[in-house]
Amino acid sequence: MGRVRARSTGLGTQRLRRLVVLQRRERQRGRRVQPRFRLSQIGVTSLGGLTAVGLMALLTAWSVQVLIVAPLGASCVLLFGYPRSPLAQPRNVVLGNTLGGSLGVGLVSLLGQGPLVLALAVALTILLGQQLRCLHPPAGGMAFLAAFLGMSWPFLLFPVLLGSLLLVVLAWAFSRWVPGAMPYPLHWL
């Protein structure tokens, strides 16, 4: 009986050690892939997001036109948090969000609202975004939002197109005028 317990305890210890080794390997692999930011960059990029969303919110209140929705906040994370990402370039932001919004609105006008329309809007945004080389993760959120809320065609102008263009201009200006900001864009088209 004593030998069985010793063996089972030994097997448990071996499994635990194996799990610890696997966990260390995964952490190292993640550290190689994930971008690193200096503390000064983190402060500057956070200031960029704060400034952009704050300005867009003020413009929304002043103009009485909605210029910002949740997916544009997600675009800010890419534009200011990691502007070197291929998914954060102006083509991806403007075309990706406009494509997502167009698909959401178009599918609702053709098929009405429903769970299948939500899924189809997001799936087609991914498919066409990859095909047209304008993939932008928040664009899936834009398609979902447009389909979920049953938005109409004016939604594409305010906030999708104008909000996306404004964010790109703000990110460009921020990268030029604020010391320590990462350069943006890497390319326009």
Rosetta blueprint (number, residue, H / E / L):
1 M L
2 G H
3 R H
4 V H
5 R H
6 A H
7 R H
8 S H
9 T H
10 G H
11 L H
12 G H
13 T H
14 Q H
15 R H
16 L H
17 R H
18 R H
19 L H
20 V H
21 V H
22 L H
23 Q H
24 R H
25 R H
26 E H
27 R H
28 Q H
29 R H
30 G H
31 R H
32 R H
33 V H
34 Q L
35 P L
36 R L
37 F L
38 R L
39 L H
40 S H
41 Q H
42 I H
43 G H
44 V H
45 T H
46 S H
47 L H
48 G H
49 G H
50 L H
51 T H
52 A H
53 V H
54 G H
55 L H
56 M H
57 A H
58 L H
59 L H
60 T H
61 A H
62 W H
63 S H
64 V L
65 Q L
66 V L
67 L L
68 I L
69 V L
70 A H
71 P H
72 L H
73 G H
74 A H
75 S H
76 C H
77 V H
78 L H
79 L H
80 F H
81 G H
82 Y L
83 P L
84 R L
85 S L
86 P H
87 L H
88 A H
89 Q L
90 P H
91 R H
92 N H
93 V H
94 V H
95 L H
96 G H
97 N H
98 T H
99 L H
100 G H
101 G H
102 S H
103 L H
104 G H
105 V H
106 G H
107 L H
108 V H
109 S H
110 L H
111 L H
112 G L
113 Q L
114 G L
115 P H
116 L H
117 V H
118 L H
119 A H
120 L H
121 A H
122 V H
123 A H
124 L H
125 T H
126 I H
127 L H
128 L H
129 G H
130 Q H
131 Q H
132 L L
133 R L
134 C L
135 L L
136 H L
137 P H
138 P H
139 A H
140 G H
141 G H
142 M H
143 A H
144 F H
145 L H
146 A H
147 A H
148 F H
149 L H
150 G L
151 M L
152 S L
153 W H
154 P H
155 F H
156 L H
157 L H
158 F H
159 P H
160 V H
161 L H
162 L H
163 G H
164 S H
165 L H
166 L H
167 L H
168 V H
169 V H
170 L H
171 A H
172 W H
173 A H
174 F H
175 S H
176 R H
177 W H
178 V L
179 P L
180 G L
181 A L
182 M L
183 P L
184 Y L
185 P L
186 L L
187 H L
188 W L
189 L L
